[in-house]
Amino acid sequence: MNDRPSMISKEVEQRIVGYYMVMKMIEAQYLELESALVDAKYFSNEQISEDDQVNLGVQMINRFLEENVERA
């Protein structure tokens, strides 16, 4: 998650983060994220790197969080 050492494994961290995402993200946001990642892969002829996919996902999640704050 960040650059500091962690006492928990990456697998545990990823599973927890995945759970949080599923529980907090509304379905429309999840579908938008999924669609954007599939499109990015398709339009790059499946050449987009996993790092670039993660960066795209992070950008979208940050936007979703901002939208959630504005709605609250």
N, C-alpha and C positions, 0 to 999 in steps of 0.2 A: 504494500500500500504506500509506503514511504521509504525513505532511504535509511532509516535507523534499523538496527538489528532487532529481530523479533524472536520471541521464545516460542511462537506458534509456527507450525509448518505452513508452507505456501498452499498446500492442498486444503488444510483446515480454513485458512484465511479465505480462499476462493469459495469454499462451500458456504461460509458465513455471509460473505458479500453477495453471493448469488441468492441466498435466502432473503436477505434484506432487500435486494432489488425486486424480487418477485412480490414481496409483501408490501412494499411502498410504491412501486410504479403502477400507475393505472394501466389498464389493458391497452388503451389507445396509444399511450406512450411506448409500451413494450412493442406493439405492432409497428409503430413508426420507426423505432430503433432497429428492429429486425429487418424491416423492409429496406432501410437505408444501408445496412450492412450487406444484405443480399445484392442490392443494386450496385454497391461499390465493388463487390467481388465480380459481378457479371460484367460491368462496364470496363473493368480493368483486365478482362479476359483471365480472371482468377489469378492475376499477378499481384494484387494488393497484399502487402505483408500483414502479418498478425499485429505488428506494432501499429501500422496505419489504421487497421480496423479498430484497435483499442483506442487510439487517439480520436477517431471519429465517434466512437461510442461515448467517450468521456465528454467530448464537446456537446453531444446531444443531451447527455444526462445533466450536464451543467445548465443547459438551456431549460430542461424540464424543471430543475430545482428552482431556477429563477421564476419560471412561470407559476410554480406552486406557491412561492412566496407572494407573488403579485395577487394571486387568487385568495390568499388567506386574509 
